[in-house]
Amino acid sequence: MSNEIDMEMLDLFRLELESHTKTLEIGLINLEKNSSPQNVEPLMRAAHSIKGAARIVGLDKAVDLAHSMEDILDAVMKKKRVIDSTDIEVLLECNDFYTSLLNHEIAEIPDVLSNSTNKIKSLIDSLNALPIKEFGDEKPKTNGSQKAHESNASTNGSNKHEPKVPIEIVEKKSIEVVQTPSEEIESAIAKDEQIESNAKKTDDRFVRVLSDRLNKILGLTGEILVQTKLLRPFGNELQILKNGIIELNTLKESIYQELQPYNISDEINENFRDASKKMDMLLSELRDYIDDFDQFSRRLEILTDRLYNEAIDTRMKPFSEGLAGFPRLVRDISKKLGKKVEFKIRGESTRVDRDILEKLEAPLNHLIRNAIDHGIEMPDERASKSKNETGTITLEARHLSGMLMVFIEDDGKGMDTEYIRKKIVDKGFTTAEMAQFMTKAELFDFLFLPGFSTATEVTEISGRGVGLDVVFSMVHEVGGMIRVDSEPNKGTIFQLQLPLTLSVLRSLLVEIAGEPYAIPLSRIERIVHLSTSELKKAENHYYCELEGENIGIVDAAQIFGIQRVKSERIKYPIVVVSDRLSKFGMSVDRFISQTDLVVIPINKKLGRIQNISSGAILEDGTPVLITDVDDLVRSIDVIIKSGKLEKADINLQKGDKKLKHILVVDDSITVREVERKLLENKGFKVTVAVDGIDGWNTLHRDNFDLVISDIDMPRMNGIEMVKRIKNDIKYRDLPIMIVSYKDREDDKKAGLSAGASYYLTKSSFHDNTLLNAVYDLIGTP
């Protein structure tokens, strides 16, 4: 394995170590309260993963310590020993050692481990010296090395477990807000303690500020943040200048050495020496300036980030502030309808943009009314279904992947998809033939059309078909998405996916005809890289099949009316966007990155710009336009109906060779990357999954020629996944290979009996065993 790959693997090992040491620290502390097998298992798995990752990059000393930790945790999980505070203390010390490795540069880790032989041995000895207390034992079993451990513990200092100092509870006092007279300000400034006291007293005072003022402040802080980021390339230029001087100095010395055989004069020698001194002095000063500049730029970045975050926070409110009227609403409507309803709110403290919170009130009002009126059954009906007479409506808000997620769920009668199917045909929205083939998700999309309602009668509470249309309009107005799912007699859940703030937009940056464009992440259905073999052609236009649905491919350059340079590519980046009923894939040049953008409104003097909602400035100062997804979909519809849709910039090569596709399933990122690189370097196409459940789901999303899986993984292990694959008639003939650290005969028998064609150990990475097995099962790429 090359040094380059070694460094990459060490980087992945460090990344994995960071994750697992956090798991171990939190989990070990929790074990003092509850040492159930369910709580121990993730800790054992973390130790096992550290051991496996260390072994794959050749850090044997790290392997030994993790193995000892794993042994103890394995015994606790299997109830062969009881864990106590002493055990946890030693395990935490071992974890602290791994955590200390994170303080070093990646390249230093092997040397640090080599220099820590005594420390590692001491920790392993401490683990081995721990007394084994079995379930039901009153006294722990001891071994010969226990005394040594006790002696070490006493020498290390007896203050480790001293009794904690009792804390006196002070009676709460009311705080009075005092206005400081202007003549006392000067003297107050000189008294630090008094200033702190006054600050605390005035923390809760409010100042009314116009929202436009806050928006301008936020815009300015965003611009300051962008300008600060521009210091980075300036710092890089200084580094280049420094390197240039070093090279010049080296060249000068080289010339000087080459001139030595020619008996150069003392004057020339003296000039060379003077030049060397001046260059060294110049280089030293430049290094000092660069160090000062680096410190300044880092400090400025920290301050501007804080300023920016504080400015953003001025727009945020707790979710609970927009819910004041809902408990009363539920109480009044349920009482009026003679229903029993319990209303639950979760995530009250979740921070929400004040503008979004204001806009949410009406949609949430409609959804809660619908849930009470259409969802929750009458008490006697619920009782006849063996349900609790009291129905439950839950409103929840939480942050997820940089978005605000709002859920409205009820445990009522749910919705009948067949009734909805009939209703959309009766209303003339589609034909009976097309309705027959619609999925549940597609049927639920009709609920958001104006005038559509599943209610059999109109009441003063709901049933006019305007509520969900209002919800949909609001969600799309702020750049969000809404989804609904329902099961008969189980209930209905509405999921609103919204931006955290209207001032900052989480976006996907793409390149179209050489220019950057931003697409709001909340409006993207999915992004994919499609090969020519995955693209199909009909009536001179392209489409692809994603999750059983045919998606038309359009050229993004045509939508924006710009000229793209034709190019041949192996993979085509596609962004799938949609409105209520239409869904399209936009072919772009490339995906650039995912980023947060400070939204800058388009100057009104420019008027409305088609397909564009606003603008932003990237960190390098480049302006970027933010797309209006609804307008994009409308533009595509207009182009298609006018018959002017151009063929997307895609070249389907006849006889294109389809690469063999391998699915690698392993919970260790290090192992996944080693296998992926090994197979891709040989020309195979590789997709990775992080555990058995992820592997099983990934298997259904694409076509694979081979599955390579580990055994020990969370959620579903490799043996269970292999059995599930082999029990499915669709995948019965799919070859499977197990690659594991376990090399016992029983483990091999279990893997092969489950249906694996090969059972290899992970040492096969270092020779051709793995590749030969792959070639044997599916041939060359």
ZALOGU-488937 format. One line per 10 residues: number of its first residue (from 1); their letters; for each residue y, x, z of C-alpha. Coordinates in steps of 0.05 Angstrom, whole numbers, padded with zeros to 5 digits. Layout:
N
NUM	a	Y X Z | ...
This chain:
781
1	msneidmeml	00000 00000 00000 | 00068 00029 -00019 | 00122 00046 00030 | 00165 -00008 00000 | 00112 -00060 00013 | 00101 -00031 00083 | 00175 -00041 00099 | 00172 -00113 00073 | 00111 -00126 00115 | 00143 -00095 00177
11	dlfrlelesh	00203 -00141 00166 | 00157 -00201 00163 | 00120 -00176 00225 | 00186 -00171 00262 | 00204 -00242 00240 | 00137 -00268 00264 | 00144 -00230 00330 | 00211 -00262 00343 | 00182 -00331 00335 | 00119 -00320 00376
21	tktleiglin	00153 -00284 00434 | 00199 -00344 00443 | 00138 -00390 00443 | 00104 -00347 00495 | 00164 -00341 00541 | 00179 -00416 00543 | 00106 -00435 00546 | 00086 -00386 00601 | 00141 -00411 00646 | 00118 -00483 00633
31	leknsspqnv	00047 -00464 00652 | 00068 -00458 00725 | 00079 -00533 00723 | 00023 -00554 00677 | -00033 -00509 00654 | -00071 -00561 00613 | -00110 -00536 00553 | -00060 -00570 00507 | -00004 -00527 00537 | -00045 -00463 00535
41	eplmraahsi	-00070 -00470 00463 | -00003 -00455 00428 | 00005 -00393 00472 | -00064 -00367 00455 | -00049 -00380 00382 | 00017 -00342 00388 | -00018 -00282 00418 | -00072 -00287 00365 | -00019 -00289 00310 | 00016 -00228 00338
51	kgaarivgld	-00050 -00191 00339 | -00066 -00212 00267 | 00003 -00194 00241 | 00002 -00127 00276 | -00067 -00111 00248 | -00046 -00128 00177 | 00011 -00077 00179 | -00031 -00025 00216 | 00002 -00027 00285 | -00062 -00017 00325
61	kavdlahsme	-00028 -00007 00392 | 00006 -00074 00386 | -00061 -00105 00368 | -00095 -00081 00433 | -00043 -00111 00479 | -00041 -00178 00443 | -00117 -00180 00444 | -00118 -00172 00520 | -00066 -00227 00528 | -00107 -00272 00481
71	dildavmkkk	-00170 -00261 00523 | -00137 -00286 00586 | -00105 -00346 00553 | -00170 -00363 00518 | -00207 -00363 00585 | -00153 -00408 00615 | -00157 -00456 00556 | -00233 -00459 00562 | -00226 -00470 00637 | -00263 -00406 00654
81	rvidstdiev	-00206 -00384 00699 | -00146 -00414 00734 | -00078 -00384 00718 | -00029 -00372 00774 | 00041 -00344 00782 | 00015 -00272 00787 | -00021 -00279 00720 | 00041 -00310 00689 | 00085 -00254 00715 | 00041 -00200 00683
91	llecndfyts	00036 -00239 00617 | 00112 -00246 00616 | 00118 -00170 00626 | 00073 -00161 00565 | 00115 -00210 00526 | 00178 -00172 00548 | 00149 -00110 00516 | 00141 -00145 00449 | 00210 -00175 00456 | 00238 -00104 00468
101	llnheiaeip	00213 -00084 00399 | 00262 -00133 00368 | 00319 -00089 00394 | 00299 -00034 00346 | 00309 -00025 00272 | 00249 -00046 00229 | 00233 00025 00209 | 00233 00048 00282 | 00179 00000 00306 | 00118 00043 00289
111	dvlsnstnki	00149 00103 00325 | 00169 00061 00385 | 00097 00037 00392 | 00071 00109 00385 | 00118 00131 00441 | 00098 00073 00485 | 00024 00090 00493 | 00029 00097 00569 | 00069 00033 00575 | 00019 -00007 00534
121	kslidslnal	-00040 00023 00573 | -00006 00005 00638 | 00004 -00067 00615 | -00068 -00073 00591 | -00092 -00044 00658 | -00049 -00095 00695 | -00080 -00151 00654 | -00150 -00125 00667 | -00135 -00118 00741 | -00115 -00191 00749
131	pikefgdekp	-00163 -00227 00797 | -00205 -00281 00764 | -00200 -00347 00800 | -00248 -00399 00774 | -00240 -00474 00780 | -00258 -00497 00850 | -00253 -00426 00880 | -00213 -00419 00943 | -00209 -00344 00937 | -00202 -00304 00873
141	ktngsqkahe	-00255 -00255 00851 | -00232 -00183 00854 | -00251 -00121 00816 | -00243 -00047 00827 | -00177 -00041 00792 | -00142 -00096 00830 | -00119 -00050 00886 | -00085 -00005 00837 | -00048 -00064 00809 | -00026 -00087 00878
151	snastngsnk	-00003 -00017 00894 | 00038 -00015 00830 | 00068 -00082 00846 | 00091 -00059 00915 | 00121 00006 00887 | 00160 -00031 00834 | 00203 -00062 00888 | 00193 -00117 00938 | 00255 -00156 00920 | 00223 -00188 00859
161	hepkvpieiv	00200 -00250 00896 | 00250 -00253 00953 | 00269 -00323 00977 | 00326 -00352 00938 | 00394 -00360 00972 | 00403 -00434 00991 | 00459 -00469 00955 | 00506 -00512 00995 | 00521 -00579 00963 | 00596 -00590 00964
171	ekksievvqt	00622 -00660 00967 | 00654 -00683 00902 | 00729 -00691 00904 | 00773 -00731 00857 | 00817 -00689 00812 | 00890 -00707 00806 | 00929 -00691 00743 | 00995 -00657 00760 | 01052 -00646 00712 | 01081 -00575 00722
181	pseeiesaia	01157 -00575 00723 | 01188 -00531 00670 | 01225 -00487 00721 | 01158 -00468 00752 | 01125 -00446 00688 | 01147 -00374 00691 | 01121 -00364 00762 | 01056 -00401 00745 | 01041 -00353 00689 | 01038 -00295 00739
191	kdeqiesnak	00984 -00330 00779 | 00917 -00327 00743 | 00880 -00370 00793 | 00933 -00424 00790 | 00930 -00423 00714 | 00855 -00434 00715 | 00863 -00490 00765 | 00916 -00524 00723 | 00872 -00516 00661 | 00814 -00551 00695
201	ktddrfvrvl	00859 -00607 00718 | 00886 -00620 00649 | 00820 -00614 00611 | 00811 -00689 00606 | 00881 -00705 00580 | 00886 -00733 00510 | 00937 -00719 00456 | 00944 -00768 00398 | 00944 -00731 00331 | 00946 -00763 00262
211	sdrlnkilgl	00880 -00755 00225 | 00917 -00726 00165 | 00943 -00670 00210 | 00873 -00655 00233 | 00848 -00655 00162 | 00903 -00605 00141 | 00886 -00560 00200 | 00812 -00563 00182 | 00829 -00546 00109 | 00870 -00486 00131
221	tgeilvqtkl	00816 -00461 00178 | 00767 -00467 00121 | 00812 -00425 00077 | 00820 -00373 00132 | 00744 -00371 00139 | 00737 -00359 00064 | 00791 -00305 00063 | 00757 -00270 00122 | 00691 -00267 00084 | 00728 -00229 00029
231	lrpfgnelqi	00734 -00170 00077 | 00660 -00156 00067 | 00665 -00133 -00006 | 00727 -00092 00013 | 00685 -00058 00067 | 00631 -00045 00017 | 00681 -00011 -00029 | 00702 00035 00027 | 00629 00053 00037 | 00623 00069 -00037
241	lkngiielnt	00685 00112 -00032 | 00655 00150 00027 | 00590 00160 -00010 | 00629 00186 -00070 | 00664 00238 -00026 | 00597 00259 00003 | 00569 00268 -00068 | 00631 00307 -00088 | 00622 00352 -00027 | 00549 00364 -00045
251	lkesiyqelq	00568 00380 -00117 | 00621 00429 -00092 | 00570 00465 -00048 | 00521 00466 -00106 | 00573 00499 -00152 | 00591 00549 -00097 | 00517 00569 -00090 | 00510 00577 -00165 | 00571 00623 -00166 | 00544 00670 -00112
261	pynisdeine	00503 00715 -00159 | 00567 00728 -00199 | 00603 00768 -00145 | 00662 00720 -00139 | 00726 00746 -00107 | 00745 00738 -00034 | 00802 00693 -00054 | 00756 00644 -00089 | 00709 00645 -00028 | 00768 00630 00017
271	nfrdaskkmd	00790 00572 -00029 | 00720 00543 -00026 | 00720 00548 00050 | 00788 00514 00054 | 00765 00459 00007 | 00703 00448 00050 | 00744 00443 00114 | 00793 00393 00083 | 00737 00352 00053 | 00700 00350 00119
281	mllselrdyi	00764 00329 00155 | 00778 00276 00102 | 00707 00250 00108 | 00711 00248 00183 | 00776 00209 00182 | 00748 00161 00130 | 00686 00149 00174 | 00732 00133 00233 | 00773 00085 00190 | 00710 00051 00164
291	ddfdqfsrrl	00683 00043 00235 | 00749 00014 00258 | 00751 -00032 00197 | 00679 -00055 00210 | 00695 -00072 00283 | 00758 -00108 00262 | 00724 -00149 00207 | 00666 -00167 00253 | 00714 -00189 00308 | 00756 -00228 00258
301	eiltdrlyne	00694 -00263 00230 | 00672 -00283 00300 | 00742 -00310 00316 | 00749 -00348 00251 | 00680 -00378 00259 | 00699 -00401 00329 | 00765 -00429 00303 | 00729 -00464 00246 | 00676 -00494 00291 | 00729 -00518 00341
311	aidtrmkpfs	00768 -00549 00284 | 00705 -00584 00259 | 00690 -00608 00330 | 00757 -00644 00333 | 00728 -00692 00282 | 00664 -00705 00321 | 00648 -00759 00372 | 00585 -00777 00410 | 00542 -00829 00373 | 00547 -00874 00435
321	eglagfprlv	00622 -00884 00423 | 00607 -00926 00361 | 00554 -00970 00395 | 00593 -01006 00449 | 00585 -01075 00419 | 00512 -01073 00397 | 00477 -01088 00463 | 00519 -01151 00470 | 00506 -01168 00397 | 00431 -01164 00407
331	rdiskklgkk	00434 -01204 00472 | 00476 -01260 00441 | 00438 -01268 00376 | 00369 -01264 00408 | 00390 -01315 00459 | 00417 -01361 00405 | 00352 -01356 00365 | 00308 -01364 00427 | 00277 -01295 00418 | 00264 -01240 00469
341	vefkirgest	00289 -01172 00446 | 00294 -01105 00481 | 00347 -01059 00450 | 00337 -00984 00457 | 00386 -00930 00439 | 00366 -00857 00431 | 00409 -00797 00417 | 00472 -00825 00447 | 00501 -00755 00455 | 00488 -00736 00382
351	rvdrdilekl	00554 -00713 00351 | 00578 -00753 00292 | 00639 -00747 00247 | 00690 -00798 00270 | 00702 -00825 00200 | 00627 -00834 00189 | 00620 -00867 00257 | 00674 -00917 00239 | 00640 -00932 00172 | 00572 -00940 00206
361	eaplnhlirn	00592 -00999 00249 | 00587 -01053 00195 | 00521 -01028 00164 | 00488 -01021 00232 | 00513 -01090 00250 | 00479 -01119 00187 | 00414 -01081 00199 | 00409 -01103 00272 | 00424 -01175 00254 | 00370 -01173 00201
371	aidhgiempd	00321 -01142 00249 | 00332 -01198 00300 | 00334 -01255 00249 | 00280 -01234 00199 | 00240 -01181 00236 | 00227 -01201 00308 | 00182 -01262 00315 | 00188 -01319 00364 | 00154 -01306 00432 | 00097 -01354 00419
381	erasksknet	00084 -01325 00350 | 00082 -01254 00379 | 00035 -01277 00433 | -00012 -01307 00381 | -00014 -01238 00347 | -00031 -01204 00413 | 00038 -01173 00416 | 00085 -01168 00475 | 00129 -01230 00475 | 00189 -01184 00478
391	gtitlearhl	00204 -01150 00412 | 00236 -01081 00409 | 00293 -01056 00365 | 00306 -00981 00369 | 00369 -00947 00344 | 00365 -00872 00342 | 00411 -00816 00317 | 00393 -00742 00311 | 00410 -00680 00272 | 00356 -00657 00224
401	sgmlmvfied	00361 -00600 00173 | 00437 -00601 00173 | 00440 -00677 00164 | 00453 -00736 00209 | 00392 -00782 00211 | 00401 -00853 00236 | 00339 -00896 00246 | 00337 -00972 00258 | 00266 -00994 00275 | 00236 -01059 00297
411	dgkgmdteyi	00164 -01079 00316 | 00168 -01147 00283 | 00130 -01180 00227 | 00149 -01130 00173 | 00158 -01146 00099 | 00107 -01172 00049 | 00110 -01129 -00014 | 00075 -01183 -00055 | 00128 -01233 -00036 | 00183 -01183 -00056
421	rkkivdkgft	00146 -01170 -00122 | 00146 -01245 -00137 | 00219 -01253 -00116 | 00246 -01199 -00163 | 00208 -01230 -00221 | 00234 -01300 -00203 | 00305 -01273 -00201 | 00296 -01240 -00269 | 00306 -01169 -00245 | 00243 -01146 -00282
431	taemaqfmtk	00182 -01173 -00318 | 00117 -01192 -00284 | 00081 -01137 -00323 | 00129 -01082 -00298 | 00131 -01110 -00227 | 00055 -01105 -00224 | 00057 -01029 -00229 | 00116 -01017 -00181 | 00103 -00977 -00118 | 00122 -01001 -00049
441	aelfdflflp	00183 -00955 -00048 | 00207 -00981 -00116 | 00199 -01053 -00092 | 00240 -01039 -00029 | 00297 -01011 -00073 | 00310 -01082 -00097 | 00329 -01103 -00026 | 00395 -01066 -00036 | 00417 -01104 -00098 | 00476 -01153 -00090
451	gfstatevte	00452 -01224 -00077 | 00380 -01205 -00064 | 00349 -01232 00000 | 00279 -01245 00025 | 00302 -01299 00072 | 00276 -01369 00057 | 00339 -01402 00085 | 00411 -01382 00095 | 00436 -01381 00167 | 00503 -01362 00198
461	isgrgvgldv	00469 -01297 00220 | 00439 -01272 00155 | 00403 -01292 00091 | 00460 -01291 00039 | 00437 -01226 00007 | 00501 -01187 00021 | 00483 -01147 00083 | 00438 -01093 00053 | 00484 -01085 -00007 | 00541 -01068 00042
471	vfsmvhevgg	00495 -01018 00077 | 00477 -00985 00011 | 00549 -00980 -00012 | 00573 -00948 00053 | 00516 -00897 00054 | 00530 -00876 -00018 | 00605 -00875 -00007 | 00596 -00818 00043 | 00544 -00782 00000 | 00482 -00804 00037
481	mirvdsepnk	00416 -00837 00023 | 00378 -00896 00052 | 00303 -00908 00054 | 00262 -00966 00081 | 00189 -00972 00100 | 00152 -01032 00127 | 00082 -01054 00146 | 00062 -01128 00154 | 00056 -01147 00228 | 00076 -01077 00249
491	gtifqlqlpl	00150 -01075 00235 | 00205 -01044 00191 | 00244 -00980 00195 | 00309 -00963 00158 | 00327 -00889 00153 | 00399 -00869 00137 | 00409 -00797 00117 | 00482 -00778 00123 | 00525 -00715 00122 | 00543 -00688 00191
501	tlsvlrsllv	00616 -00689 00172 | 00658 -00710 00113 | 00698 -00646 00117 | 00639 -00600 00107 | 00586 -00614 00054 | 00516 -00584 00054 | 00505 -00570 -00019 | 00459 -00538 -00070 | 00495 -00489 -00114 | 00469 -00488 -00185
511	eiagepyaip	00492 -00452 -00248 | 00505 -00492 -00311 | 00527 -00454 -00374 | 00547 -00395 -00331 | 00591 -00435 -00283 | 00574 -00454 -00210 | 00570 -00528 -00191 | 00554 -00559 -00123 | 00508 -00619 -00115 | 00507 -00653 -00046
521	lsrierivhl	00439 -00641 -00014 | 00437 -00711 00014 | 00436 -00739 -00057 | 00381 -00695 -00084 | 00312 -00726 -00087 | 00279 -00659 -00097 | 00285 -00593 -00135 | 00228 -00561 -00174 | 00213 -00503 -00220 | 00172 -00530 -00278
531	stselkkaen	00133 -00487 -00327 | 00127 -00507 -00400 | 00056 -00531 -00387 | 00084 -00582 -00336 | 00135 -00612 -00385 | 00116 -00667 -00434 | 00150 -00693 -00496 | 00160 -00764 -00522 | 00207 -00788 -00577 | 00237 -00718 -00582
541	hyycelegen	00257 -00717 -00508 | 00225 -00685 -00448 | 00198 -00714 -00383 | 00154 -00691 -00326 | 00107 -00726 -00277 | 00124 -00719 -00204 | 00081 -00754 -00151 | 00055 -00803 -00203 | 00124 -00820 -00231 | 00151 -00801 -00300
551	igivdaaqif	00220 -00769 -00294 | 00263 -00760 -00356 | 00294 -00690 -00364 | 00367 -00685 -00387 | 00409 -00624 -00400 | 00462 -00617 -00346 | 00507 -00580 -00396 | 00511 -00643 -00440 | 00529 -00687 -00381 | 00589 -00642 -00365
561	giqrvkseri	00606 -00633 -00438 | 00599 -00557 -00440 | 00562 -00511 -00487 | 00501 -00475 -00461 | 00474 -00411 -00492 | 00402 -00423 -00515 | 00350 -00383 -00477 | 00275 -00378 -00469 | 00248 -00382 -00399 | 00180 -00385 -00365
571	kypivvvsdr	00205 -00433 -00310 | 00258 -00488 -00315 | 00299 -00506 -00253 | 00303 -00582 -00248 | 00346 -00623 -00199 | 00321 -00694 -00190 | 00377 -00744 -00173 | 00379 -00820 -00170 | 00418 -00883 -00155 | 00387 -00949 -00136
581	lskfgmsvdr	00338 -00956 -00193 | 00348 -00898 -00241 | 00320 -00828 -00230 | 00331 -00767 -00274 | 00316 -00693 -00274 | 00375 -00648 -00293 | 00357 -00582 -00325 | 00403 -00527 -00299 | 00407 -00452 -00313 | 00386 -00431 -00243
591	fisqtdlvvi	00389 -00448 -00169 | 00440 -00403 -00134 | 00436 -00420 -00060 | 00442 -00474 -00007 | 00509 -00472 00029 | 00561 -00509 00071 | 00626 -00522 00034 | 00694 -00542 00062 | 00712 -00601 00018 | 00779 -00596 -00018
601	pinkklgriq	00804 -00661 -00050 | 00823 -00659 -00123 | 00899 -00662 -00133 | 00917 -00734 -00151 | 00961 -00709 -00208 | 00898 -00690 -00245 | 00873 -00761 -00243 | 00800 -00779 -00239 | 00752 -00725 -00266 | 00687 -00753 -00293
611	nissgailed	00624 -00732 -00254 | 00666 -00693 -00203 | 00684 -00716 -00133 | 00720 -00656 -00103 | 00724 -00581 -00100 | 00711 -00522 -00054 | 00720 -00446 -00048 | 00659 -00401 -00042 | 00656 -00342 00006 | 00673 -00294 -00050
621	gtpvlitdvd	00735 -00335 -00069 | 00704 -00368 -00130 | 00725 -00441 -00139 | 00668 -00491 -00147 | 00667 -00564 -00168 | 00627 -00614 -00126 | 00591 -00666 -00167 | 00593 -00741 -00159 | 00518 -00759 -00164 | 00530 -00834 -00176
631	dlvrsidvii	00577 -00817 -00232 | 00527 -00768 -00261 | 00472 -00821 -00263 | 00521 -00870 -00296 | 00540 -00818 -00348 | 00467 -00806 -00363 | 00456 -00881 -00372 | 00515 -00885 -00420 | 00491 -00826 -00461 | 00421 -00855 -00466
641	ksgklekadi	00445 -00924 -00486 | 00491 -00895 -00538 | 00432 -00858 -00569 | 00469 -00791 -00562 | 00421 -00758 -00513 | 00409 -00687 -00537 | 00343 -00651 -00528 | 00343 -00609 -00464 | 00345 -00534 -00472 | 00270 -00525 -00466
651	nlqkgdkklk	00224 -00488 -00512 | 00151 -00510 -00508 | 00110 -00452 -00535 | 00047 -00473 -00570 | -00014 -00443 -00540 | 00023 -00422 -00476 | -00026 -00389 -00429 | -00035 -00430 -00366 | -00039 -00385 -00304 | -00095 -00395 -00255
661	hilvvddsit	-00066 -00429 -00194 | -00088 -00409 -00123 | -00070 -00444 -00058 | -00065 -00396 00002 | -00068 -00430 00070 | -00052 -00388 00132 | -00008 -00398 00194 | 00014 -00325 00194 | 00073 -00310 00148 | 00052 -00237 00145
671	vreverklle	-00018 -00253 00121 | 00008 -00306 00072 | 00056 -00256 00041 | 00004 -00201 00035 | -00044 -00248 -00001 | 00010 -00277 -00045 | 00036 -00209 -00067 | -00035 -00183 -00079 | -00053 -00243 -00123 | 00013 -00249 -00159
681	nkgfkvtvav	00012 -00175 -00176 | -00054 -00189 -00212 | -00022 -00246 -00252 | -00043 -00308 -00213 | 00003 -00365 -00195 | 00004 -00374 -00119 | 00027 -00431 -00074 | 00026 -00423 00002 | 00016 -00472 00059 | 00025 -00460 00134
691	dgidgwntlh	-00034 -00497 00164 | -00092 -00545 00147 | -00050 -00608 00144 | 00002 -00574 00100 | -00054 -00546 00056 | -00087 -00614 00048 | -00020 -00647 00029 | -00001 -00590 -00019 | -00069 -00597 -00053 | -00050 -00668 -00074
701	rdnfdlvisd	00017 -00647 -00104 | -00008 -00598 -00157 | -00070 -00574 -00194 | -00106 -00514 -00164 | -00163 -00470 -00187 | -00180 -00439 -00120 | -00164 -00448 -00045 | -00162 -00388 00002 | -00157 -00408 00076 | -00155 -00379 00146
711	idmprmngie	-00196 -00412 00202 | -00152 -00413 00264 | -00091 -00455 00248 | -00050 -00509 00285 | -00057 -00584 00270 | -00119 -00575 00226 | -00163 -00513 00225 | -00193 -00483 00162 | -00264 -00510 00174 | -00238 -00581 00181
721	mvkrikndik	-00196 -00573 00118 | -00255 -00546 00078 | -00298 -00605 00100 | -00244 -00655 00081 | -00236 -00623 00012 | -00311 -00622 -00002 | -00318 -00695 00021 | -00266 -00717 -00030 | -00299 -00731 -00098 | -00236 -00707 -00134
731	yrdlpimivs	-00240 -00637 -00103 | -00315 -00630 -00092 | -00322 -00576 -00145 | -00260 -00537 -00125 | -00280 -00467 -00103 | -00258 -00447 -00033 | -00255 -00379 00000 | -00247 -00367 00075 | -00211 -00303 00096 | -00209 -00293 00172
741	ykdreddkka	-00207 -00240 00226 | -00269 -00273 00256 | -00330 -00234 00234 | -00385 -00263 00278 | -00447 -00290 00243 | -00436 -00359 00274 | -00366 -00363 00244 | -00391 -00343 00176 | -00447 -00395 00178 | -00397 -00449 00199
751	glsagasyyl	-00350 -00432 00141 | -00404 -00428 00088 | -00438 -00492 00115 | -00372 -00529 00109 | -00371 -00514 00035 | -00336 -00446 00026 | -00363 -00403 -00031 | -00342 -00338 00003 | -00328 -00317 00074 | -00289 -00251 00078
761	tkssfhdntl	-00253 -00214 00134 | -00180 -00195 00127 | -00198 -00122 00121 | -00215 -00141 00048 | -00140 -00136 00033 | -00145 -00061 00034 | -00197 -00055 -00020 | -00219 -00097 -00081 | -00266 -00143 -00043 | -00218 -00202 -00042
771	lnavydligt	-00198 -00194 -00115 | -00271 -00185 -00137 | -00289 -00250 -00102 | -00230 -00286 -00136 | -00252 -00259 -00204 | -00323 -00282 -00190 | -00300 -00353 -00173 | -00246 -00367 -00225 | -00244 -00306 -00271 | -00183 -00266 -00290
781	p	-00113 -00297 -00293
